[in-house]
Amino acid sequence: VGDEIINNEAFSFSSVDDQLIISSQRLIVQHNINATDAIVLQSCLDLRKRVPNDDNLVLLSSDKRLLRAANNENLFVLDPEIASFAEFQELANP
């Protein structure tokens, strides 16, 4: 699944800045996740605010705590260790 997902045009990349780090700190305690996962989760939450149709926003991770936290924040999640590429496509293109 890895290369198929990374090379998919549906993905975009973003940078980490000080504001993102500061805003992610609350997620560490709230969801019992590490700082890196909090930054990833906050990035997705920020992106959800900017994307007109957030049904296409999927957090891809095999980290169980991050997936749980994202679910608690009402994000669509996909674990590549247990999901197929077809399941990813279904989530990304409903």
N, C-alpha and C positions, 0 to 999 in steps of 0.2 A: 504494500500500500504506500510506503514512504515516498518513492520518486513520483508515483502517480499523483500524489497529493501536493507535494512541494512544487511540482512543475505545472500545476493546475492554475489557470488564469484567474480563478475565483479567489485566489489568495493575494493578500497585500502584506507589506512589511512596514513596521513603524519603529521609530527610535524611542529610547528611554531618556526622559529629561527629569530635572529636579521636581517639577510639579507632579509628574507621574509617581515618582518615588514617595513624595510626601502624601499624596492622596491615597496611595495603596497601603499605608501603614495601618489604617483601621481594620483592614481585611485580615491582617495577621492574627489579631486577637479574636476578631469576630468569627473566623472560620478555622482557627487553629492550623494555619498553613505557614510555610516559610516565606521569607521576604521575596525570593524570586517568583514563587507562585503567586504571591499577592500582586506583584507588578504585572504578571501575565493576566491575572484576573481583572485588575483595574483597567488594563489596556482594552480588554474585551468589553468591559462595562462602558468605558468612554466611547469606544467604537460603536456600540449599540445606540448611543445617543445621536451619533452622526450619520448612521446608515438609515435611509428611509424605510427599508423593509428588513427589519431585523430577523425575519424568518430564515434568511440566508446566512446568518452569523452562527458559526459552529466553532466551539472551542475543542481543539484536537489535542488530547493528552493521554498518556497512560498512567499519570499520577492520580491515584485514587482520591487523595485529599483534595487536590485541585478540582477534579471532576465533581466531587461532592459539593464543594464550595460553589462552583459554577452552577450546578443544579439548584442550589439554594438561592442563587441570584437570578434564577429563571432563564438561564442560558441553555441553548442546545449544546450537547456535548457528544463527543465521539472518542472512544478508546480504540486506537488502532491495533492493540493487542488482541481485541476480541471482535472487532467489527470488520466487515468486508468493505471493499471499495464501493460496491453497489449500495451499501448502507450510507456511506459518505455522500455519494451522488444523490441519493434520495433526500438526505437532509439539506444538502447544498442547493438542490434544484427541485423544490417541491412542486 
